[in-house]
């Protein structure tokens, strides 16, 4: 029988200099990420969690009802489960305090990037999400994507590499 929610890898510690592709969905897939104020509130708390948990965020994209993150541990002690917990807890707390509704579904999706998987491929996928969804024709037109690691222009240069 399949579990009702995504299961973490049982044989992987989620600690160290690893890279992850994370997806967090809003409660009942409500389209909550449609204003700069909401996205800014959540970005601030995810940035706080990344700093406290020693994670870099090379790419992110807020779609109306979910968030994609490409994250990488910056130390041997970087704990992805701790980062996820803090990111969802901090952003969920401040969101619900402001808007009086729950922000996140309980479970999210994580994909551990293996050494042979390129961060560039995942970053491209993340940033092209609004194009695939028909929200914009070019990444530069979408206001809710970026990086905590690089300015947007540098991120776009990186993902446009062949």
N, C-alpha and C positions, 0 to 999 in steps of 0.2 A: 504494500500500500504506500502511495506517495505521501510525503508530508504536506500539510496545508500551507506551509511557508518555506522559504529557502533555508536550507541547512548549511551552516558553516562546515568547512572541511574538518573532519574529525582528527586527521593526522597532521595538521598544520598549526603552528603556534600563533601565527599572525603577529609575530614580534620580530623586529629587525629591519634591515635595509631592503624592504620589499616594496613592490608597486602594486596598486590595486585600482580596479575600475569599480566604482560604487554607484548604486542607484538607490535613491530614497524617493518614495512615492508619497504624495499628500494623502491625508485621511480621505477615504472614499473617492480618491482620484479627483478631488475638487480642483478647479483651475485657480489656484491661489497666487501663482507667480505671474501676475499680469500687470503689476505696478512696480515702479522703481522703489517705492517706500518699503514694500514687503521684501523684495529681493535684497535691498540694502540691509534691512534688519537681520535677515538670515545670513547674509554674507559676513556681517560683522561677527556673528556668533560662531560660524564655521571657521573663520580666521582665528578667533580666540582659541577654539578647540585644537586647530592645527598647530598653533604656536605652543600650547601647553603639552601636546602629545608628540611634539617633534616630527611634524609632517609638513611636507611641501605640497602645494596644490598647483601642478603645472597646467591644469585645464579644468574648467567647470562650465556647465550650461544649465540654466534654469528653464525648463519647459513649463507650460502652464500648470501641469499636474505632477511633475516629478523633477528631480535634480540628478544630473550626472556629475560625478567627480572623478578625476584622475589624481590619485594621491601617491606619494612615495615617502617612505620612512627616511628620516635624516640621521638616525643613530641606531646602534645595535639595540637600544631600549625602546624604540618606536613601536607602540602597540596599537595595531589597527582597530582592534575591538574597543580599546579605550577611546581612540579618536572618534569612532562611530558613536559610541555612547555619549561622549561629551558634545559632539556636533549636534546630534538630534536632541539631546536634553537641553542644552543652552538655547538653541534656536527655537525649539518647541515651547520652552518656558516663556521667552520674551514675546513670541508670536501670540501665544494664548493670553498672556497678560495684556497685550495690546488689542487683540481682535476677538477675544473671548471664545475662540474655537480651537480645537485640536489641530495641529499642523501635520504631523506625520502618521503614516501607517506604522504599526508596531515593527514589522520586519522590512528589511531592505534587501538588496541584492549586492553581493560582492563577488568579484572575480580577481583572483590572484594572478598577476601577470608573471608568466614564466620567463626565464632568462632569454628564451628565444623569441618571445613576443615583444614587439617594438611598441614603446610608449607612443611613438608618432602615429601608429595606426589607430590606437585607441583615442588619442587626442583628436585626430581627424574625424573619427566617428562621432565623438561628443560634439564637436563644433559644427558638424554638418547636420545635426539633428533638426534644428529649426528649418533648414532647407528641405530636408526629406518630409517634414510635416507640412510644408507649404506655407510657413509663416513669413519667410523672406526668400529672396532670390540669391542673396550673397551673405556670407557670415558677418561682414562688416555692418550690415543693416540691423542685426539683432542686438538689442541692448543688454541682454541678460546672460552673456557668456564672457569668459575671460580666463585669467590666471592670477594666482597670488604670487607667482614666481617671476613673471615677465609682464611688461606692458603689452597691451593687446596687439600692437603692430609687430612686436617680436614674436608673439605666439602665432600670429597668422603667417609670418615668414617661415617659422619652423614647420607648421603643418602643410605649407605649400611646397616644401622640399620634395623632390622626386625620390 
